[in-house]
Every structure is written in structure tokens, then in C-alpha cells.
Amino acid sequence: MSVRFSHYFVSLTSEALLILSGVWLTLDGELIRVVHPSLIEIPRSLVEVVVAWNIPMHKWLKSCK
């Protein structure tokens, strides 16, 4: 439990720092999201957990195919 909550803390803190620095929009105009805690805690599938755990890493890996 402490590992998950520490991950959420670091991820949400990094999102807050992105917003404060002014780098909070992607090129598509979407907000930068790092983690979705609700999708991790109440998943419909394991794939959803993997994607929601670290969204930027998932997007980067998908673009480097």
C-alpha cells in the first residue's frame, strides 16, 4: 500500500509542478496526466492498470514501435 501511495504522491506532485511551470498542455491541447489513481485501484482489466500507472511512459513506448 505504501508503494502505491508514494507513487501517487510523486506522480501528482510532478503534475502540479508541470502546471506551475506552465508546461501543462500537450501539443494536442490536452492536459498532461501522469497517473489515474481511480483506474489503478478499480480496474476493469490488467491492461488498464499498466496504462494508467505511468501514462507518459506508455505513450512513449507506443510511439517507439
Secondary structure, DSSP 8 states (H G I E B T S, - for coil): -HHHHHHHHHHHHHHHHHHHHT--B-TTS-B-----HHHHHS-SSHHHHHHHH-HHHHHHHHHT-
